[in-house]
Amino acid sequence: MPLEYALQFRGRFPDPGPWKLPRSFAARLTEPLGITDLPVQRVRRSKRKPYSFNVMVVGESGLGKTTFMNTLFNVPLTEQKKYRDLSSTKTVSIEPTTYELAEDGVTLHLTVIDTPGFGDQLNRETDFEPVVQYIDDQYREYLQAESSQQMRSNIRDTRVHALLYFIAPTGDNGLKDVDVDFLRRLCNKVNVVPIIAKADTLTPEETAAFKKAVLRDFERYDIKMYPTHHAEDRELIADLERFIPFAVIGSDDFIDVGGKKVRGRVYRWGSVEVENEKHCDFVQLRELLIRSNLQDLIETTQYVHYANYRASQIRDNGRPESFLACDDHYESRIENAKRNLADEMQRKEDEMRQMFVAKVREKEASLREREESLALKRQQMMEELEKMRRGLEMEEAGYQEALR
């Protein structure tokens, strides 16, 4: 039965229907069956098809974006570019370049999408449109490929899985206006990873203060960053989140440190190492982008950002949206049920509070009435005692008079 038809009636009938899985029963194996090899089979099969990972690099000119990408993947991805006159830059150009990386039988098709010209114009608001247009175009092409029977079996994924946004190290002033405007527009379209470029130009104290200022701006302007707002494996990123935004250093040169060649830079006052955790957050950023969350970045693009784009296109084009409507209806029913349950609990709590107050008042009135009754009875007894005392005094006076 089609999924669209099944979703239309989800949750409406107690009968699970033919599209849902039947109830399963536990069975004990008498001898090994080989089920434990299924993950190995899946890994072996996944190696046959190359992985695709598309990274967009955005930031002002001169922040070392090209050098950083070479450092991140430990390979000269981009050639040295010719000098470009910034004053002659008219628009932002989008330049995707695909590289094939192989390691232990695993192939990665890495696409680096550079954005030369971003932030070079006086009116920087016009820099946003080419980036936004490119991201939407990739979503649109992927949606068209999904709708085509011929292309559905092998769709080339050109969607942007991660956007590395380079922030100029300006001290403790926080984000610039252009940074805020750009991030607010893009954070709901793509996984944005904030990076403080050229961290070696800041002292550790200045870096910490600048990070706090940037995080305050993220919260103030409701800017959603990856992985804080999107990643599902929270246990894997708990140690990485505290480094956001990542302060990094890039270098194409190797320096000698203790007889070992490492990537770094040499200054008159000393040297900085790219992979030294005391000098920058490069190791943590590489751990996030490649070793721990690369697949999560791809899945978040598919199930969050692309799903939102696809749903908006279906609604805007007036196409049948039975499955979307069903999901919305189901979610609204759940929300309404939760809201009704909360209202019912609040109503019962108010009723119990009112009942308790009424009982307390009733008990207080009863006690007050008993107190008044006891007071009245005491007063009557005191009056009777006073009357008896007077009578005894009169009898005593009459007795004394009779003795005389």
MARNUBA-94628 format. One line per field, with one value per residue (C-alpha): residue number from 1; residue in three letters; x, y negated, z negated. Coordinates in pm, 1 decimal. Layout:
BEGIN
i NUM|...
aa ALA|...
c1 X|...
c2 Y|...
c3 Z|...
***
This chain:
BEGIN
i 1|2|3|4|5|6|7|8|9|10|11|12|13|14|15|16|17|18|19|20|21|22|23|24|25|26|27|28|29|30|31|32|33|34|35|36|37|38|39|40|41|42|43|44|45|46|47|48|49|50|51|52|53|54|55|56|57|58|59|60|61|62|63|64|65|66|67|68|69|70|71|72|73|74|75|76|77|78|79|80|81|82|83|84|85|86|87|88|89|90|91|92|93|94|95|96|97|98|99|100|101|102|103|104|105|106|107|108|109|110|111|112|113|114|115|116|117|118|119|120|121|122|123|124|125|126|127|128|129|130|131|132|133|134|135|136|137|138|139|140|141|142|143|144|145|146|147|148|149|150|151|152|153|154|155|156|157|158|159|160|161|162|163|164|165|166|167|168|169|170|171|172|173|174|175|176|177|178|179|180|181|182|183|184|185|186|187|188|189|190|191|192|193|194|195|196|197|198|199|200|201|202|203|204|205|206|207|208|209|210|211|212|213|214|215|216|217|218|219|220|221|222|223|224|225|226|227|228|229|230|231|232|233|234|235|236|237|238|239|240|241|242|243|244|245|246|247|248|249|250|251|252|253|254|255|256|257|258|259|260|261|262|263|264|265|266|267|268|269|270|271|272|273|274|275|276|277|278|279|280|281|282|283|284|285|286|287|288|289|290|291|292|293|294|295|296|297|298|299|300|301|302|303|304|305|306|307|308|309|310|311|312|313|314|315|316|317|318|319|320|321|322|323|324|325|326|327|328|329|330|331|332|333|334|335|336|337|338|339|340|341|342|343|344|345|346|347|348|349|350|351|352|353|354|355|356|357|358|359|360|361|362|363|364|365|366|367|368|369|370|371|372|373|374|375|376|377|378|379|380|381|382|383|384|385|386|387|388|389|390|391|392|393|394|395|396|397|398|399|400|401|402|403|404
aa MET|PRO|LEU|GLU|TYR|ALA|LEU|GLN|PHE|ARG|GLY|ARG|PHE|PRO|ASP|PRO|GLY|PRO|TRP|LYS|LEU|PRO|ARG|SER|PHE|ALA|ALA|ARG|LEU|THR|GLU|PRO|LEU|GLY|ILE|THR|ASP|LEU|PRO|VAL|GLN|ARG|VAL|ARG|ARG|SER|LYS|ARG|LYS|PRO|TYR|SER|PHE|ASN|VAL|MET|VAL|VAL|GLY|GLU|SER|GLY|LEU|GLY|LYS|THR|THR|PHE|MET|ASN|THR|LEU|PHE|ASN|VAL|PRO|LEU|THR|GLU|GLN|LYS|LYS|TYR|ARG|ASP|LEU|SER|SER|THR|LYS|THR|VAL|SER|ILE|GLU|PRO|THR|THR|TYR|GLU|LEU|ALA|GLU|ASP|GLY|VAL|THR|LEU|HIS|LEU|THR|VAL|ILE|ASP|THR|PRO|GLY|PHE|GLY|ASP|GLN|LEU|ASN|ARG|GLU|THR|ASP|PHE|GLU|PRO|VAL|VAL|GLN|TYR|ILE|ASP|ASP|GLN|TYR|ARG|GLU|TYR|LEU|GLN|ALA|GLU|SER|SER|GLN|GLN|MET|ARG|SER|ASN|ILE|ARG|ASP|THR|ARG|VAL|HIS|ALA|LEU|LEU|TYR|PHE|ILE|ALA|PRO|THR|GLY|ASP|ASN|GLY|LEU|LYS|ASP|VAL|ASP|VAL|ASP|PHE|LEU|ARG|ARG|LEU|CYS|ASN|LYS|VAL|ASN|VAL|VAL|PRO|ILE|ILE|ALA|LYS|ALA|ASP|THR|LEU|THR|PRO|GLU|GLU|THR|ALA|ALA|PHE|LYS|LYS|ALA|VAL|LEU|ARG|ASP|PHE|GLU|ARG|TYR|ASP|ILE|LYS|MET|TYR|PRO|THR|HIS|HIS|ALA|GLU|ASP|ARG|GLU|LEU|ILE|ALA|ASP|LEU|GLU|ARG|PHE|ILE|PRO|PHE|ALA|VAL|ILE|GLY|SER|ASP|ASP|PHE|ILE|ASP|VAL|GLY|GLY|LYS|LYS|VAL|ARG|GLY|ARG|VAL|TYR|ARG|TRP|GLY|SER|VAL|GLU|VAL|GLU|ASN|GLU|LYS|HIS|CYS|ASP|PHE|VAL|GLN|LEU|ARG|GLU|LEU|LEU|ILE|ARG|SER|ASN|LEU|GLN|ASP|LEU|ILE|GLU|THR|THR|GLN|TYR|VAL|HIS|TYR|ALA|ASN|TYR|ARG|ALA|SER|GLN|ILE|ARG|ASP|ASN|GLY|ARG|PRO|GLU|SER|PHE|LEU|ALA|CYS|ASP|ASP|HIS|TYR|GLU|SER|ARG|ILE|GLU|ASN|ALA|LYS|ARG|ASN|LEU|ALA|ASP|GLU|MET|GLN|ARG|LYS|GLU|ASP|GLU|MET|ARG|GLN|MET|PHE|VAL|ALA|LYS|VAL|ARG|GLU|LYS|GLU|ALA|SER|LEU|ARG|GLU|ARG|GLU|GLU|SER|LEU|ALA|LEU|LYS|ARG|GLN|GLN|MET|MET|GLU|GLU|LEU|GLU|LYS|MET|ARG|ARG|GLY|LEU|GLU|MET|GLU|GLU|ALA|GLY|TYR|GLN|GLU|ALA|LEU|ARG
c1 0.0|143.7|300.6|94.6|-227.2|-101.2|-3.0|-345.7|-499.9|-215.5|-345.1|-713.8|-798.3|-694.4|-618.6|-248.3|-320.6|-119.3|146.3|273.5|496.8|329.5|405.7|735.1|810.3|1145.6|1312.4|1625.4|1891.6|2020.2|2345.5|2523.0|2348.2|2588.4|2369.1|2666.0|2823.1|2543.4|2715.2|3033.5|2838.6|2687.5|3025.0|3173.6|2885.3|2902.0|3268.8|3177.0|2999.6|3195.7|3075.1|2991.2|3064.9|3011.9|3162.2|3099.1|3359.1|3235.5|3415.0|3589.5|3899.0|4228.3|4104.7|4301.0|4011.2|4213.5|4503.3|4266.8|4103.7|4445.7|4531.8|4200.9|4227.5|4607.3|4638.0|4684.9|4325.7|4349.8|4627.2|4771.2|4534.4|4633.8|4611.1|4261.4|4192.3|3925.4|3812.7|3718.3|3502.8|3140.2|2964.3|3031.9|3128.2|3057.0|3339.3|3280.8|3574.8|3552.2|3840.1|3858.6|4017.1|4084.7|4184.8|4183.0|3937.7|3697.0|3652.1|3530.4|3421.6|3493.6|3350.9|3490.6|3268.8|3461.7|3295.3|3555.6|3435.0|3225.2|3254.2|3468.3|3197.7|3087.0|2724.4|2761.2|2390.7|2423.3|2679.0|2409.4|2200.7|2452.4|2516.5|2147.7|2064.3|2330.9|2207.0|1844.4|1945.5|2109.2|1795.6|1581.1|1794.6|1788.1|1408.6|1373.5|1599.0|1385.3|1074.8|1229.5|1200.0|1516.4|1740.5|1596.0|1819.7|2145.2|2111.6|2425.6|2419.5|2541.2|2362.8|2574.4|2631.2|2832.7|2894.4|3213.8|3168.0|3491.5|3465.0|3728.0|3915.7|3805.2|3848.5|3561.1|3314.0|3123.5|2977.7|2958.8|2623.2|2702.9|2781.1|2452.3|2243.8|2410.3|2393.5|2028.5|1938.5|2145.7|2119.1|1779.9|1896.8|2228.1|2452.4|2654.5|2980.2|3127.2|3505.3|3722.3|3997.0|4361.6|4340.6|4714.7|4645.1|4462.9|4591.3|4421.4|4236.1|4120.1|4010.1|3801.0|3639.6|3567.1|3407.8|3177.8|3077.2|3001.7|2795.6|2597.2|2519.3|2412.5|2165.0|2048.7|1971.3|1850.9|2122.2|2119.0|2463.9|2576.7|2610.1|2428.7|2085.8|2088.0|2314.0|2141.4|2439.4|2460.0|2699.9|2954.0|2955.6|2929.9|3305.4|3317.0|3037.3|3239.3|3486.7|3218.2|3300.5|3620.9|3932.2|4169.5|4503.6|4593.6|4934.8|5078.0|5426.8|5592.6|5814.9|6053.8|5935.2|6145.4|6286.8|5941.9|5789.1|5447.2|5221.8|5267.7|5393.1|5710.6|5714.7|5980.8|5827.7|5795.5|5594.1|5235.6|5135.8|4814.6|4747.9|4846.2|4529.6|4690.9|4730.2|4395.0|4082.6|4184.0|4192.0|3840.0|3704.1|3857.3|3711.9|3367.6|3376.0|3540.1|3588.0|3267.3|2997.6|3056.1|2772.5|2550.9|2609.6|2490.6|2186.2|2093.6|2101.8|1872.4|1623.1|1613.0|1713.7|1624.5|1304.8|1199.4|1275.6|1088.6|785.2|777.7|796.1|514.9|294.3|384.1|318.1|-24.6|65.6|-103.2|45.8|-141.3|162.9|270.7|-81.9|-104.2|219.3|105.0|-232.7|-72.5|168.1|-113.0|-322.0|-34.4|22.7|-348.1|-363.5|-68.8|-222.4|-561.9|-400.6|-209.8|-528.7|-717.9|-448.8|-450.9|-829.5|-824.8|-550.8|-759.9|-1065.3|-869.5|-725.8|-1074.0|-1213.0|-932.4|-991.5|-1366.2|-1307.0|-1060.9|-1311.8|-1586.7|-1369.0|-1273.8|-1642.9|-1724.8|-1445.1|-1543.1|-1903.4|-1793.4|-1566.5|-1854.8|-2079.8|-1821.6|-1771.7|-2146.4|-2173.6|-1882.2|-2048.7|-2373.1|-2188.7|-2004.3|-2335.2|-2484.6|-2179.3|-2205.8|-2574.4|-2497.9|-2219.9|-2459.5|-2714.8|-2455.8|-2347.4|-2710.4|-2762.6|-2440.7|-2545.5|-2887.9|-2722.3|-2489.6|-2779.4|-2974.4|-2681.8|-2682.9
c2 0.0|-344.6|-532.7|-842.4|-644.8|-485.2|-816.6|-963.3|-724.0|-703.4|-692.0|-702.6|-334.0|-74.3|178.7|133.8|196.2|386.5|115.5|157.8|433.0|721.5|794.0|977.0|1251.9|1326.5|1649.5|1807.4|1938.5|2287.7|2220.3|1921.8|1801.7|1531.2|1227.4|1053.1|1025.1|801.2|474.8|597.7|668.4|321.6|157.1|361.9|266.8|-101.1|-112.3|-31.4|-364.0|-683.6|-920.9|-1277.5|-1568.0|-1926.1|-2211.4|-2579.5|-2825.6|-3180.2|-3477.6|-3802.7|-3801.3|-3760.8|-3536.1|-3232.5|-3019.6|-2849.3|-2775.8|-2637.1|-2393.9|-2266.7|-2219.0|-2054.3|-1775.5|-1759.5|-1790.1|-2087.5|-2108.6|-2449.5|-2604.1|-2942.8|-3196.3|-3505.9|-3843.2|-3986.1|-4357.7|-4391.5|-4730.0|-4576.9|-4303.6|-4345.1|-4029.6|-3717.8|-3421.6|-3061.2|-2822.2|-2452.7|-2218.6|-1841.5|-1626.7|-1251.0|-1138.7|-771.6|-609.0|-236.2|-150.5|-435.3|-699.3|-1049.6|-1291.5|-1621.5|-1935.3|-2263.2|-2557.6|-2881.5|-3223.8|-3478.8|-3835.4|-3790.4|-4095.8|-4290.3|-4536.5|-4847.3|-4731.4|-4380.5|-4296.8|-4203.5|-3936.9|-3720.9|-3651.7|-3443.1|-3217.4|-3175.0|-3120.6|-2852.2|-2658.0|-2676.9|-2574.2|-2255.9|-2171.4|-2239.6|-2018.8|-1738.0|-1765.3|-1751.1|-1443.6|-1275.0|-1342.3|-1184.6|-807.8|-795.1|-976.7|-853.4|-544.1|-740.7|-1101.9|-1308.4|-1493.9|-1850.8|-1993.8|-2192.4|-1973.6|-2224.0|-2597.2|-2708.5|-3074.2|-3256.0|-3539.4|-3812.1|-3829.1|-4175.7|-4138.1|-4134.9|-4336.7|-4032.4|-3984.6|-4252.4|-4352.7|-4172.9|-3855.9|-3873.5|-3935.5|-3655.9|-3396.8|-3472.0|-3410.5|-3094.5|-2915.3|-2763.3|-2651.2|-2479.3|-2350.7|-2657.1|-2600.1|-2928.0|-2966.2|-3245.3|-3288.0|-3368.6|-3287.1|-3349.2|-3724.0|-3708.0|-3632.5|-3349.2|-3605.9|-3795.9|-3470.5|-3370.6|-3715.9|-3718.9|-3373.1|-3487.7|-3796.1|-3585.9|-3335.7|-3622.3|-3745.2|-3394.9|-3384.9|-3743.4|-3709.1|-3345.8|-3216.7|-2836.3|-2683.3|-2329.7|-2109.4|-2277.2|-2297.9|-2003.3|-1714.1|-1402.7|-1226.3|-1457.2|-1231.4|-1260.8|-1639.6|-1724.1|-1783.0|-1967.4|-2216.9|-2406.4|-2511.7|-2685.4|-2910.3|-2731.4|-2948.8|-2804.1|-2857.9|-2743.4|-2689.0|-2529.4|-2525.6|-2274.1|-2381.7|-2186.1|-2136.5|-1907.4|-1731.1|-1670.6|-1837.2|-1985.0|-2238.7|-2579.6|-2935.2|-3097.4|-3452.0|-3664.2|-3595.9|-3220.2|-2965.6|-2836.2|-2481.8|-2408.4|-2077.8|-2194.0|-2215.7|-2484.2|-2710.4|-2672.4|-2455.4|-2299.1|-1943.5|-1975.0|-2122.8|-1843.1|-1589.3|-1741.8|-1777.6|-1449.7|-1187.6|-1210.8|-1410.4|-1394.4|-1144.6|-1341.1|-1655.9|-1470.7|-1324.9|-1657.9|-1816.4|-1540.7|-1511.2|-1869.2|-2138.6|-1962.6|-1824.8|-2179.8|-2302.3|-2009.9|-2064.1|-2436.8|-2364.3|-2111.1|-2356.6|-2652.3|-2463.4|-2344.0|-1980.0|-1704.9|-1704.6|-1419.0|-1284.1|-1628.7|-1713.2|-1382.2|-1449.5|-1799.7|-1669.0|-1396.2|-1640.2|-1887.7|-1612.5|-1517.9|-1880.7|-1934.3|-1618.7|-1736.2|-2079.4|-1936.1|-1703.2|-1991.6|-2201.4|-1910.8|-1862.6|-2235.1|-2232.0|-1936.1|-2102.6|-2420.1|-2216.6|-2033.5|-2362.4|-2516.7|-2206.4|-2215.8|-2585.1|-2522.4|-2236.5|-2447.6|-2731.2|-2490.1|-2344.0|-2691.6|-2789.5|-2473.1|-2532.6|-2897.6|-2793.7|-2541.4|-2803.7|-3049.7|-2777.4|-2689.1|-3056.1|-3103.0|-2791.6|-2911.7|-3248.0|-3078.9|-2856.5|-3160.6|-3342.7|-3038.7|-3017.3|-3388.2|-3341.2|-3046.9|-3249.4|-3532.9|-3286.4|-3134.2|-3477.2|-3569.0|-3243.5|-3298.1|-3653.8|-3525.4|-3256.1|-3506.1|-3734.5|-3446.7|-3366.7|-3710.6
c3 0.0|85.8|-200.3|-122.0|-164.7|-483.0|-637.0|-564.9|-815.6|-1064.9|-1418.8|-1323.2|-1356.9|-1615.1|-1338.7|-1250.8|-881.6|-621.0|-588.2|-944.6|-1072.4|-1254.7|-1614.7|-1666.3|-1913.6|-2073.9|-1964.2|-2108.3|-1869.6|-1937.4|-1751.6|-1590.5|-1275.0|-1153.8|-1224.9|-1382.8|-1035.8|-903.2|-1009.4|-841.6|-521.2|-533.4|-581.8|-296.4|-68.2|-163.5|-60.2|298.3|346.8|288.8|20.9|118.1|-113.1|-1.2|-202.0|-134.8|-262.7|-328.7|-475.8|-399.7|-184.5|-364.0|-646.0|-528.7|-403.4|-129.8|-362.3|-623.0|-378.3|-272.8|-638.8|-728.7|-470.6|-486.6|-110.1|128.2|246.9|408.1|611.0|535.5|685.9|871.0|707.5|731.3|715.2|444.2|572.8|909.2|752.2|856.2|741.0|538.9|755.5|660.2|748.2|660.8|706.8|651.1|528.0|484.2|158.5|78.4|-249.2|-335.3|-61.5|-140.7|129.3|53.6|323.5|153.2|310.8|181.2|275.0|253.8|252.1|366.9|349.2|35.3|-188.3|60.1|167.2|-17.6|-13.0|-148.5|-147.1|220.0|123.5|-35.9|271.6|473.3|171.5|89.5|456.0|492.7|189.6|307.5|659.2|530.5|333.1|640.3|865.3|610.4|582.9|960.5|971.9|705.3|912.3|1222.3|1266.4|1477.0|1227.8|898.3|881.9|889.6|780.2|757.0|427.7|476.6|172.9|-70.9|-376.6|-577.5|-555.8|-725.0|-811.7|-891.3|-1142.6|-1147.9|-1483.2|-1592.5|-1968.2|-2218.5|-2008.1|-1885.3|-1539.2|-1274.4|-1129.5|-803.9|-1000.3|-1190.1|-877.7|-682.1|-959.7|-1037.0|-672.2|-629.1|-964.6|-871.1|-525.6|-590.6|-870.1|-967.1|-1157.2|-1294.2|-1280.7|-1420.9|-1163.8|-1235.3|-1605.0|-1635.4|-1617.4|-1953.7|-2300.5|-2493.8|-2703.9|-2395.1|-2229.5|-2533.2|-2552.1|-2178.1|-2196.4|-2477.9|-2279.0|-1969.0|-2171.3|-2323.1|-1971.8|-1867.1|-2154.6|-2112.8|-1741.2|-1759.3|-1525.8|-1508.2|-1480.8|-1410.4|-1607.2|-1897.7|-1732.4|-1491.6|-1588.9|-1723.7|-1884.8|-2182.6|-2370.8|-2088.6|-2074.3|-2443.3|-2462.9|-2128.8|-2192.3|-2451.1|-2177.3|-1963.9|-1783.4|-1683.9|-1689.8|-1429.3|-1262.4|-911.3|-758.6|-444.2|-594.2|-823.5|-1110.5|-1328.2|-1687.2|-1901.5|-1597.9|-1449.7|-1143.6|-1218.7|-1050.8|-1203.9|-1178.8|-1306.8|-1444.9|-1608.9|-1948.4|-1895.1|-1698.1|-1685.1|-1596.9|-1408.4|-1585.6|-1932.9|-2143.1|-2358.8|-2054.7|-1872.8|-1827.1|-1495.6|-1633.1|-1775.9|-1452.7|-1245.4|-1488.7|-1439.4|-1060.8|-963.9|-1232.8|-1434.8|-1254.4|-878.1|-829.6|-1067.9|-862.2|-551.5|-727.8|-887.0|-542.9|-412.6|-697.3|-827.0|-579.0|-254.5|-408.8|-501.3|-148.9|8.9|-214.2|-132.7|241.7|222.5|39.3|260.7|585.1|473.6|522.4|321.0|-25.5|-184.8|-365.6|-480.8|-588.1|-768.7|-951.7|-1040.2|-1148.7|-1357.4|-1520.0|-1584.3|-1740.5|-1967.0|-2061.9|-2121.6|-2331.5|-2539.4|-2574.3|-2668.5|-2919.2|-3073.8|-3086.3|-3242.2|-3503.7|-3576.7|-3604.3|-3843.0|-4043.5|-4068.8|-4168.5|-4436.4|-4561.0|-4574.9|-4745.8|-4999.4|-5065.3|-5102.8|-5347.4|-5544.5|-5561.8|-5657.7|-5932.2|-6050.6|-6064.3|-6256.6|-6502.4|-6536.4|-6603.8|-6866.5|-7019.7|-7039.9|-7184.0|-7447.0|-7528.9|-7568.2|-7786.1|-7999.1|-8041.1|-8148.4|-8397.4|-8536.7|-8578.8|-8757.8|-8984.0|-9058.6|-9138.5|-9366.9|-9536.7|-9609.8|-9744.5|-9978.2|-10093.7|-10169.6|-10359.6|-10553.4|-10638.5|-10757.8|-10969.9|-11138.2|-11210.5|-11368.0|-11602.7|-11749.6
***
